[in-house]
């Protein structure tokens, strides 16, 4: 199955597509697509994010850098660091999913887990970012959410409640639901166990993300 067919299959026939991906693991091309989409999203959103960051500094009475005078090529540095971090996160997350899966099954290898994780991640990385980008360009703001915080307009992005709600992003939950179909094939387990593995992975990864975010937020307020 070629890349376009796999991408389409993730959204329209996830069970059959991820079963085939688990049987014949392929991940490099999907990783490239994920990183390219992330890079494009970052570049297109950065002007709005920079403007809002500047406003935040001014509100707090802190000296802010004049981003208009910075060389344009400097955007490459944070962009590359972001892409390297995203790549590392994919491999680490896949490793955690693999270890959780082996708790419930003696079968399964890391490469198929990495493959199904990346394919399931297209739900959030491709469709989710496309939706968010559309909202960003329409509303001219980088402060876009696709989760419960959407219904709490007065909630500040720098609050712990906002951070705690971030893992409940609609596309993120959809991703882990799709992932379960792939894990069932990788570990040769039934759907309920696969959903449990996927849920535990989401819970663990979300806890780490929220914990690190909360720590960074607490340190920044000192």
C-alpha positions as CSV (number, residue, x, y, z in Angstrom):
1,X,0.0,0.0,0.0
2,X,1.5,3.3,-1.1
3,X,1.7,6.5,1.1
4,X,-1.4,8.3,-0.3
5,X,-3.5,5.1,0.2
6,X,-2.3,4.7,3.7
7,X,-3.0,8.3,4.6
8,X,-6.5,8.0,3.2
9,X,-7.0,4.7,4.9
10,X,-6.2,6.1,8.3
11,X,-9.2,8.3,8.1
12,X,-11.7,6.1,6.2
13,X,-10.6,2.5,6.9
14,X,-8.3,2.7,10.0
15,X,-8.7,-0.9,11.1
16,X,-7.8,-2.5,7.8
17,X,-5.1,0.1,7.1
18,X,-3.3,-0.2,10.4
19,X,-3.6,-4.0,10.3
20,X,-1.7,-4.0,7.0
21,X,0.8,-1.4,8.4
22,X,1.4,-3.7,11.4
23,X,2.0,-6.7,9.1
24,X,4.4,-4.7,6.8
25,X,5.8,-1.9,8.9
26,X,6.8,1.3,7.1
27,X,7.4,4.6,9.0
28,X,10.0,6.8,7.4
29,X,7.7,8.4,4.8
30,X,5.0,9.1,7.3
31,X,7.6,10.7,9.6
32,X,8.7,12.9,6.8
33,X,5.1,14.0,6.1
34,X,4.5,14.6,9.8
35,X,7.6,16.8,10.1
36,X,6.9,18.7,6.9
37,X,3.3,19.5,8.0
38,X,4.6,20.5,11.5
39,X,7.2,22.8,9.9
40,X,4.7,24.5,7.6
41,X,2.3,24.9,10.5
42,X,5.0,26.5,12.7
43,X,6.1,28.9,10.0
44,X,2.6,30.0,9.2
45,X,1.6,30.4,12.8
46,X,4.8,32.1,14.1
47,X,3.9,35.7,13.0
48,X,0.8,35.6,15.1
49,X,2.5,33.8,18.0
50,X,5.3,36.3,18.0
51,X,2.9,39.2,18.1
52,X,1.0,37.7,21.0
53,X,4.2,36.9,22.9
54,X,5.2,40.5,22.5
55,X,1.9,41.7,23.8
56,X,2.2,39.4,26.8
57,X,5.6,40.8,27.7
58,X,4.3,44.3,27.4
59,X,1.3,43.5,29.7
60,X,3.6,42.1,32.3
61,X,5.9,45.2,32.0
62,X,8.8,43.1,30.9
63,X,11.3,44.1,28.2
64,X,10.6,42.2,25.0
65,X,12.9,41.6,22.1
66,X,12.2,43.5,18.9
67,X,11.4,40.6,16.6
68,X,11.1,42.9,13.6
69,X,14.8,43.6,13.7
70,X,15.9,40.0,14.0
71,X,17.3,38.3,10.9
72,X,14.7,36.1,9.2
73,X,17.1,33.1,9.0
74,X,17.0,32.9,12.8
75,X,13.6,31.2,12.6
76,X,15.5,28.1,11.3
77,X,17.1,27.5,14.7
78,X,13.9,27.1,16.8
79,X,12.2,25.3,13.8
80,X,15.0,22.7,13.6
81,X,15.0,22.2,17.4
82,X,11.2,21.8,17.3
83,X,11.4,19.2,14.6
84,X,14.2,17.3,16.4
85,X,12.1,17.4,19.6
86,X,9.1,16.1,17.7
87,X,11.1,13.2,16.2
88,X,12.4,12.3,19.6
89,X,8.9,12.5,21.1
90,X,7.6,10.0,18.5
91,X,10.3,7.4,19.2
92,X,10.0,7.8,23.0
93,X,6.2,7.7,22.9
94,X,6.3,4.6,20.6
95,X,8.7,3.0,23.1
96,X,6.3,3.6,26.0
97,X,3.4,2.2,23.9
98,X,5.6,-0.9,23.1
99,X,6.4,-1.5,26.7
100,X,2.8,-1.2,27.8
101,X,1.7,-3.6,25.0
102,X,4.2,-6.2,26.1
103,X,2.6,-6.2,29.5
104,X,-0.5,-7.7,27.9
105,X,1.2,-9.8,25.2
106,X,4.4,-11.7,24.5
107,X,4.1,-10.8,20.9
108,X,4.8,-7.6,19.1
109,X,8.0,-5.7,18.1
110,X,9.0,-2.0,18.3
111,X,9.1,-1.3,14.5
112,X,5.4,-2.2,14.0
113,X,4.4,-0.1,17.0
114,X,6.4,2.8,15.7
115,X,4.7,2.4,12.3
116,X,1.1,2.3,13.6
117,X,1.8,5.1,16.1
118,X,3.0,7.4,13.3
119,X,0.1,6.5,11.0
120,X,-2.4,7.1,13.8
121,X,-0.6,10.4,14.6
122,X,-1.7,11.7,11.1
123,X,-5.2,12.3,12.7
124,X,-3.7,15.0,14.9
125,X,-0.6,16.0,12.9
126,X,-2.3,16.3,9.5
127,X,-6.1,16.8,10.0
128,X,-5.8,18.4,13.5
129,X,-3.2,20.9,12.4
130,X,-5.1,21.7,9.2
131,X,-8.2,22.6,11.2
132,X,-6.2,24.6,13.7
133,X,-4.4,26.5,10.9
134,X,-7.7,27.4,9.3
135,X,-8.8,28.9,12.6
136,X,-5.5,30.7,13.1
137,X,-5.7,32.3,9.6
138,X,-9.3,33.2,10.0
139,X,-9.2,34.7,13.5
140,X,-5.6,36.0,13.1
141,X,-4.5,34.5,16.4
142,X,-2.2,31.6,17.4
143,X,-4.3,30.9,20.6
144,X,-6.3,28.1,19.0
145,X,-7.6,25.0,20.9
146,X,-9.6,22.0,19.7
147,X,-10.5,20.6,23.1
148,X,-12.7,21.4,26.2
149,X,-10.9,24.8,26.7
150,X,-12.8,25.9,23.5
151,X,-15.9,26.2,25.7
152,X,-14.2,28.2,28.3
153,X,-13.4,31.5,26.5
154,X,-12.3,33.2,29.8
155,X,-9.7,30.6,30.6
156,X,-6.2,32.0,30.2
157,X,-3.7,29.9,28.2
158,X,-1.1,30.4,31.1
159,X,-3.4,28.7,33.7
160,X,-2.9,25.2,35.1
161,X,-6.5,24.4,34.2
162,X,-5.9,25.2,30.6
163,X,-2.8,23.0,30.7
164,X,-4.7,20.1,32.4
165,X,-7.4,20.2,29.7
166,X,-4.9,20.1,26.8
167,X,-4.6,16.3,26.6
168,X,-8.4,16.1,26.0
169,X,-7.9,17.6,22.5
170,X,-10.5,16.1,20.2
171,X,-7.9,15.1,17.5
172,X,-5.6,13.7,20.1
173,X,-8.3,11.4,21.5
174,X,-9.3,10.4,18.0
175,X,-5.6,9.5,17.3
176,X,-5.4,7.2,20.3
177,X,-8.7,5.6,19.4
178,X,-7.3,4.8,15.9
179,X,-4.0,3.6,17.5
180,X,-5.9,0.9,19.3
181,X,-6.8,-0.7,16.0
182,X,-3.1,-1.0,15.1
183,X,-2.1,-2.2,18.5
184,X,-4.6,-5.1,18.4
185,X,-2.8,-6.3,15.2
186,X,0.7,-5.7,16.5
187,X,0.3,-7.5,19.8
188,X,-2.4,-10.0,18.6
189,X,-4.8,-9.0,21.3
190,X,-8.5,-8.3,21.3
191,X,-10.0,-4.8,20.9
192,X,-10.7,-4.2,24.6
193,X,-7.1,-4.9,25.6
194,X,-5.9,-2.8,22.7
195,X,-8.1,0.1,23.8
196,X,-6.7,-0.3,27.4
197,X,-3.1,-0.2,26.2
198,X,-3.9,2.9,24.1
199,X,-5.7,4.6,27.0
200,X,-2.8,3.8,29.4
201,X,-0.4,5.2,26.9
202,X,-2.5,8.4,26.5
203,X,-2.8,8.8,30.2
204,X,0.9,8.3,30.9
205,X,2.1,10.5,28.1
206,X,-0.5,13.2,29.0
207,X,0.6,13.1,32.6
208,X,4.2,13.6,31.7
209,X,3.3,16.5,29.3
210,X,1.1,18.2,31.8
211,X,3.7,17.7,34.6
212,X,6.6,19.2,32.6
213,X,4.4,22.0,31.4
214,X,3.2,22.8,35.0
215,X,6.8,22.7,36.2
216,X,7.9,25.1,33.5
217,X,5.0,27.4,34.2
218,X,5.8,27.4,38.0
219,X,9.5,28.2,37.3
220,X,8.6,31.0,34.9
221,X,6.5,32.7,37.6
222,X,9.3,32.9,40.2
